[in-house]
Amino acid sequence: MYRRRGKALEVLLAHPGGPFWAKKDMGAWTIPKGELSPGEDAIAAAQREFEEETGLRLEGPFTPLTPIKQAGGKIVQAWAVEGDCDPSAIKSNTFAMEWPPKSGRQQEFPEIDRAAWFRLDEAREKILKGQMGLVDELSHLIPI
């Protein structure tokens, strides 16, 4: 999701939840995203995942971005959509994991623990390195 603020373009980024990401900031943020279910349309999956991770429903029009391959090999298909929201109102779904490690205890953590709007220059510093191409492409696609 992007928005225009005067002569600046801003993107909404999400900070992953859970103990691994808790103290990471620069290079840790991501676009809200998730897994494609078998037989699911990619844009429908993107809308579903965005809603699960933020509690917000996206409406188009959607502009497809070039798919990227992250360091771990995961292919990310993404779309740009103009919108606005209050990041403090975001409500994420949760996941369970054993924590602390080898404790035998399962704990629930939010998929994303916070979200924020960033100018493109800030977003390039905050976003996972493998997703930086999405920010660069958006900067060329959307006129200010």
Secondary structure, DSSP 8 states (H G I E B T S, - for coil): -EEEETTEEEEEEEEE-STTTTT--TTTBB-S-----TT--HHHHHHHHHHHHHS----S--EE---EE-TTS-EE--EE-B----GGG----EEEEESSTTS--EEEEESEEEEEEEEHHHHHHHB-GGGHHHHHHHHHHS--
